Amino acid sequence: NDKWFNAETRREAIYTKLPPGTYRFNVIASNNDGIWNNEGQSIYIIVQPPFWLTNWFLGIIGLIFISVGPSFYWWRINLLKKKALRREALSKQLIELQEVERKRIAAEIHDSLSQNILLIKNRAQLA
């Protein structure tokens, strides 16, 4: 930033939350008599990024994602296939149970109807 900051009587400059990069700190000052040093001094300051923003760390994360990502994908696909097979087996089992129940009810209805017809026939023969 090219803006000057008047530190007044303080002998320190505090900068917080500087993004990573290279900075040049310029300073001019005056003595107690008010005579200014117009030439000033400057110093270069390098602010290093945190480790999680460095290229080597991002590269390692990328390699991990590239190597583990497909494995996770195939694991998830296999898990979904197994769930689908279990669902299909359960559906088949329910259909079979319904068919057994339908046959049982049909047999009961048939038997009771047959018994009623047989009873009517026997009574008709007796009469």
Disulfide bonds with the S-S distance in Angstrom:
none
